[in-house]
Amino acid sequence: MQRLPNQREGLILGILLTGEKYGREIRNEFETMTRTKFPLGSLYVTLDRMVQKGFVKCRDGSPKAEYGDSRRKYFALTAEGHSAANAVRSFLGFDVLGKEA
């Protein structure tokens, strides 16, 4: 039986349908779409849960001096994530980004 994402996860799946993104990109698109604040700490808790559920995969980018030698975490949909996004789209009759199914 397929697990369905919750509302927040569904929106993130929709954001990742266009390709791999790092945390701040996801947060910025989410806030633009919903017009609500989404603290980075909450975002990463949600993304970690989505990794555990198998909806997304994560990889570390290369360290960059302009980011204080820290590594960005990049997230992309898995096959299960694509399937979950399609299930949400079918259920709602439009995709999570508001386009008709």
Backbone as ProteinMPNN parsed JSONL, in Angstrom:
{"seq_chain_A": "MQRLPNQREGLILGILLTGEKYGREIRNEFETMTRTKFPLGSLYVTLDRMVQKGFVKCRDGSPKAEYGDSRRKYFALTAEGHSAANAVRSFLGFDVLGKEA", "coords_chain_A": {"N_chain_A": [[0.834, -1.185, 0.0], [0.558, 2.177, -0.853], [2.093, 4.929, 0.725], [0.788, 8.095, 1.5], [1.814, 11.469, 1.169], [1.853, 14.083, 3.69], [0.271, 17.353, 3.783], [2.286, 19.4, 3.761], [4.524, 17.902, 2.969], [3.598, 17.097, 0.466], [3.584, 19.512, -0.959], [6.322, 20.032, -0.989], [7.193, 17.844, -2.494], [6.067, 18.576, -4.932], [7.574, 20.875, -5.486], [10.064, 19.712, -5.865], [9.654, 18.32, -8.19], [10.629, 19.604, -10.396], [13.308, 19.18, -10.308], [16.503, 18.556, -8.66], [17.162, 20.254, -5.592], [18.558, 22.531, -3.155], [18.273, 23.067, 0.426], [17.574, 25.862, 1.154], [16.599, 26.808, -1.29], [14.329, 25.204, -1.606], [12.878, 25.99, 0.658], [12.481, 28.749, 0.081], [10.892, 28.64, -2.282], [8.677, 27.272, -1.246], [7.737, 29.152, 0.648], [7.077, 31.252, -1.06], [5.025, 30.069, -2.576], [3.088, 29.466, -0.601], [2.879, 31.685, 0.943], [3.587, 31.773, 3.596], [5.707, 31.599, 6.473], [8.494, 29.39, 6.754], [10.497, 27.969, 8.789], [13.982, 27.123, 8.582], [14.885, 25.043, 10.238], [12.54, 23.558, 10.728], [12.004, 22.823, 8.115], [14.176, 21.09, 7.52], [13.688, 19.031, 9.352], [11.303, 18.045, 8.302], [12.231, 17.279, 5.728], [14.099, 15.296, 6.447], [12.349, 13.394, 7.514], [10.967, 12.79, 5.173], [12.989, 11.596, 3.705], [13.354, 9.282, 5.257], [10.878, 8.082, 4.793], [11.196, 7.442, 2.191], [10.569, 9.125, 0.082], [12.249, 11.155, -0.849], [15.708, 11.64, -1.743], [18.961, 12.373, -0.46], [21.922, 14.297, -0.84], [25.263, 15.388, -0.14], [26.681, 18.451, -1.098], [29.657, 19.893, -2.587], [32.135, 21.409, -0.447], [32.112, 24.945, -0.047], [33.882, 27.98, -0.127], [32.538, 30.443, 0.028], [30.313, 29.799, 1.487], [31.221, 29.433, 3.99], [32.795, 27.163, 4.027], [31.026, 25.152, 4.412], [28.837, 22.41, 3.557], [26.299, 22.218, 1.187], [23.116, 20.644, 1.427], [21.579, 18.622, -0.848], [18.452, 17.799, -2.301], [16.393, 15.377, -3.88], [13.747, 13.859, -5.784], [12.743, 10.471, -5.277], [11.898, 7.363, -6.924], [9.664, 6.471, -5.541], [8.872, 8.882, -4.442], [8.111, 10.313, -6.74], [5.942, 8.738, -7.459], [4.278, 9.151, -5.218], [3.783, 11.898, -5.51], [2.334, 11.835, -7.901], [0.118, 10.373, -7.01], [-1.036, 12.175, -5.215], [-1.648, 14.183, -6.992], [-3.553, 12.884, -8.643], [-5.55, 12.39, -6.75], [-6.293, 15.007, -5.984], [-6.961, 16.16, -8.408], [-5.499, 18.055, -9.601], [-2.084, 19.144, -9.959], [0.356, 19.5, -7.308], [1.407, 21.978, -7.613], [-0.576, 23.473, -8.617], [-1.378, 23.157, -11.263], [-3.575, 21.887, -13.753], [-4.495, 18.429, -13.72]], "CA_chain_A": [[0.0, 0.0, 0.0], [1.354, 3.391, -0.973], [1.917, 5.974, 1.728], [0.573, 9.414, 0.93], [2.47, 12.524, 1.934], [0.97, 15.078, 4.285], [0.16, 18.55, 2.95], [3.593, 20.05, 3.64], [5.352, 17.012, 2.156], [3.083, 17.151, -0.9], [4.086, 20.736, -1.584], [7.759, 19.852, -1.232], [7.308, 16.94, -3.648], [5.787, 19.382, -6.117], [8.737, 21.743, -5.724], [11.179, 18.884, -6.352], [9.349, 17.747, -9.507], [11.43, 20.301, -11.408], [14.705, 18.769, -10.198], [17.211, 18.609, -7.379], [17.313, 21.58, -5.0], [19.082, 22.543, -1.797], [17.295, 23.46, 1.422], [17.07, 27.242, 1.071], [15.783, 26.919, -2.509], [13.042, 24.579, -1.301], [12.187, 26.878, 1.61], [12.061, 29.98, -0.597], [9.764, 28.318, -3.165], [7.551, 26.94, -0.373], [7.216, 30.396, 1.21], [6.46, 31.993, -2.16], [3.771, 29.394, -2.925], [2.111, 29.441, 0.484], [2.884, 32.988, 1.623], [3.784, 31.544, 5.026], [7.094, 31.353, 6.86], [8.855, 27.991, 6.959], [11.852, 28.002, 9.339], [14.873, 26.094, 8.036], [14.906, 23.891, 11.137], [11.338, 22.772, 10.438], [12.17, 22.253, 6.777], [15.079, 19.947, 7.557], [12.998, 17.941, 10.046], [10.376, 17.495, 7.302], [13.005, 16.59, 4.687], [14.641, 14.057, 7.038], [11.232, 12.453, 7.577], [10.68, 12.379, 3.794], [14.053, 10.644, 3.353], [13.017, 8.03, 5.943], [9.712, 7.499, 4.118], [11.602, 7.034, 0.853], [10.074, 10.063, -0.925], [13.367, 11.934, -1.389], [17.072, 11.232, -1.398], [19.782, 13.517, -0.079], [23.363, 14.196, -1.042], [26.022, 16.573, 0.261], [27.437, 19.12, -2.148], [31.059, 20.197, -2.282], [32.286, 22.585, 0.417], [32.382, 26.198, -0.773], [34.407, 29.023, 0.758], [31.534, 31.495, 0.214], [29.333, 29.304, 2.453], [31.951, 29.1, 5.212], [33.277, 25.802, 3.826], [30.0, 24.154, 4.728], [28.285, 21.712, 2.399], [24.852, 22.268, 1.009], [22.438, 19.355, 1.271], [20.695, 18.645, -2.01], [17.363, 16.83, -2.218], [15.761, 15.021, -5.157], [12.712, 12.834, -5.663], [13.004, 9.071, -5.599], [10.78, 6.796, -7.683], [8.511, 6.481, -4.627], [8.45, 10.277, -4.335], [7.359, 10.615, -7.972], [4.684, 8.013, -7.348], [3.467, 9.845, -4.218], [3.337, 13.152, -6.12], [1.285, 11.479, -8.853], [-1.058, 9.97, -6.242], [-1.636, 13.417, -4.716], [-2.207, 14.849, -8.177], [-4.774, 12.16, -9.019], [-6.542, 12.589, -5.699], [-6.757, 16.388, -5.981], [-7.409, 16.571, -9.727], [-4.496, 18.989, -10.118], [-0.829, 18.844, -9.269], [0.583, 20.264, -6.091], [1.799, 23.327, -7.983], [-1.764, 24.157, -9.069], [-1.672, 22.928, -12.682], [-4.58, 20.837, -13.912], [-3.976, 17.092, -13.985]], "C_chain_A": [[0.879, 1.249, 0.0], [1.039, 4.36, 0.155], [1.718, 7.3, 1.005], [1.281, 10.451, 1.788], [1.433, 13.414, 2.61], [1.024, 16.337, 3.419], [1.52, 19.214, 2.713], [4.518, 19.215, 2.752], [4.907, 17.045, 0.701], [3.565, 18.384, -1.648], [5.578, 20.623, -1.896], [7.987, 18.904, -2.407], [7.075, 17.712, -4.936], [6.946, 20.293, -6.478], [9.877, 20.942, -6.335], [10.889, 18.211, -7.689], [10.19, 18.382, -10.612], [12.912, 19.969, -11.313], [15.266, 18.974, -8.805], [17.363, 20.057, -6.902], [17.939, 21.447, -3.613], [18.063, 23.207, -0.871], [16.723, 24.852, 1.283], [16.24, 27.458, -0.189], [14.382, 26.36, -2.261], [12.232, 25.493, -0.395], [11.662, 28.123, 0.912], [10.873, 29.734, -1.521], [8.513, 28.009, -2.342], [6.913, 28.221, 0.16], [6.544, 31.251, 0.146], [5.1, 31.402, -2.51], [2.702, 29.577, -1.858], [1.929, 30.791, 1.18], [2.915, 32.83, 3.142], [5.257, 31.268, 5.283], [7.308, 29.867, 7.107], [10.297, 27.985, 7.468], [12.704, 26.849, 8.808], [14.929, 24.864, 8.932], [13.721, 22.972, 10.893], [11.436, 22.106, 9.074], [13.036, 21.001, 6.839], [14.501, 18.765, 8.331], [12.051, 17.246, 9.062], [11.132, 16.716, 6.234], [13.609, 15.292, 5.212], [13.558, 12.982, 7.122], [10.895, 11.924, 6.175], [11.746, 11.415, 3.271], [13.736, 9.29, 3.977], [11.842, 7.321, 5.29], [10.039, 7.036, 2.701], [11.12, 7.951, -0.257], [11.206, 10.844, -1.604], [14.686, 11.287, -0.991], [17.882, 12.502, -1.192], [21.241, 13.246, -0.425], [24.006, 15.495, -0.586], [26.752, 17.133, -0.942], [28.875, 19.323, -1.714], [31.136, 21.399, -1.349], [32.661, 23.808, -0.415], [32.825, 27.25, 0.224], [33.347, 30.09, 1.034], [30.417, 31.08, 1.172], [30.026, 28.897, 3.749], [32.463, 27.674, 5.21], [32.272, 24.734, 4.256], [29.476, 23.548, 3.429], [26.782, 21.909, 2.359], [24.324, 20.847, 0.909], [21.457, 19.505, 0.116], [19.692, 17.514, -1.9], [16.755, 16.624, -3.598], [14.727, 13.939, -4.893], [13.272, 11.458, -5.973], [11.838, 8.597, -6.471], [9.519, 6.795, -6.823], [7.974, 7.898, -4.438], [7.658, 10.728, -5.551], [5.98, 9.966, -7.907], [3.746, 8.703, -6.353], [2.945, 11.167, -4.773], [2.218, 12.891, -7.123], [0.0, 11.077, -8.14], [-1.787, 11.197, -5.702], [-2.323, 14.134, -5.874], [-3.519, 14.189, -8.602], [-5.888, 12.404, -8.013], [-7.147, 13.987, -5.77], [-7.355, 16.823, -7.316], [-6.53, 17.649, -10.329], [-3.206, 18.727, -9.36], [-0.616, 19.812, -8.117], [1.055, 21.688, -6.377], [0.626, 24.085, -8.602], [-2.112, 23.988, -10.537], [-2.677, 21.792, -12.78], [-3.927, 19.514, -14.255], [-4.426, 16.613, -15.342]], "O_chain_A": [[1.831, 1.347, 0.774], [-0.122, 4.583, 0.498], [2.396, 7.59, 0.019], [1.336, 10.313, 3.01], [0.286, 13.495, 2.17], [1.75, 16.373, 2.426], [1.856, 19.549, 1.578], [5.21, 19.754, 1.888], [5.743, 17.024, -0.203], [3.913, 18.311, -2.827], [6.033, 21.069, -2.949], [8.877, 19.136, -3.226], [7.795, 17.527, -5.917], [7.262, 20.461, -7.656], [10.577, 21.432, -7.221], [11.781, 17.594, -8.269], [10.432, 17.759, -11.646], [13.698, 20.423, -12.144], [14.601, 19.489, -7.905], [17.65, 20.96, -7.688], [17.862, 20.394, -2.981], [17.107, 23.832, -1.332], [15.503, 25.017, 1.293], [15.271, 28.216, -0.161], [13.382, 26.961, -2.652], [11.052, 25.743, -0.642], [10.515, 28.514, 1.129], [9.938, 30.534, -1.544], [7.414, 28.434, -2.699], [5.691, 28.365, 0.13], [5.541, 31.908, 0.425], [4.134, 32.136, -2.718], [1.537, 29.816, -2.179], [0.959, 31.007, 1.906], [2.349, 33.639, 3.876], [5.966, 30.764, 4.411], [6.421, 29.173, 7.604], [11.229, 27.994, 6.664], [12.208, 25.74, 8.609], [15.014, 23.744, 8.427], [13.873, 21.751, 10.855], [11.005, 20.967, 8.897], [12.675, 19.967, 6.277], [14.791, 17.615, 8.002], [12.003, 16.018, 8.996], [10.724, 15.613, 5.869], [13.63, 14.289, 4.498], [13.81, 11.811, 6.84], [10.576, 10.746, 6.015], [11.441, 10.52, 2.484], [13.835, 8.262, 3.308], [11.81, 6.092, 5.239], [9.252, 6.322, 2.081], [11.243, 7.602, -1.431], [11.125, 11.154, -2.793], [14.765, 10.504, -0.045], [17.527, 13.57, -1.691], [21.726, 12.12, -0.316], [23.391, 16.561, -0.633], [27.366, 16.394, -1.712], [29.257, 18.963, -0.6], [30.31, 22.307, -1.437], [33.433, 23.71, -1.369], [32.227, 27.401, 1.289], [33.261, 30.593, 2.154], [29.651, 31.931, 1.624], [29.484, 28.107, 4.521], [32.558, 27.041, 6.262], [32.624, 23.568, 4.439], [29.654, 24.108, 2.347], [26.091, 21.781, 3.37], [24.991, 19.958, 0.38], [20.615, 20.404, 0.11], [20.025, 16.411, -1.464], [16.619, 17.564, -4.381], [14.815, 13.2, -3.912], [14.154, 11.3, -6.817], [10.9, 9.354, -6.721], [8.429, 7.083, -7.317], [6.768, 8.095, -4.293], [6.658, 11.435, -5.423], [4.975, 10.583, -8.262], [2.549, 8.827, -6.616], [1.791, 11.524, -4.536], [1.254, 13.654, -7.183], [-1.092, 11.4, -8.607], [-3.017, 11.252, -5.729], [-3.443, 14.626, -5.739], [-4.493, 14.884, -8.889], [-7.042, 12.603, -8.393], [-8.36, 14.15, -5.634], [-8.165, 17.749, -7.359], [-6.783, 18.11, -11.442], [-3.218, 18.164, -8.266], [-1.322, 20.811, -7.98], [1.096, 22.517, -5.468], [0.797, 25.213, -9.064], [-3.056, 24.617, -11.016], [-2.64, 20.849, -11.99], [-2.936, 19.468, -14.984], [-4.088, 15.501, -15.748]]}, "name": "protein", "num_of_chains": 1, "seq": "MQRLPNQREGLILGILLTGEKYGREIRNEFETMTRTKFPLGSLYVTLDRMVQKGFVKCRDGSPKAEYGDSRRKYFALTAEGHSAANAVRSFLGFDVLGKEA"}
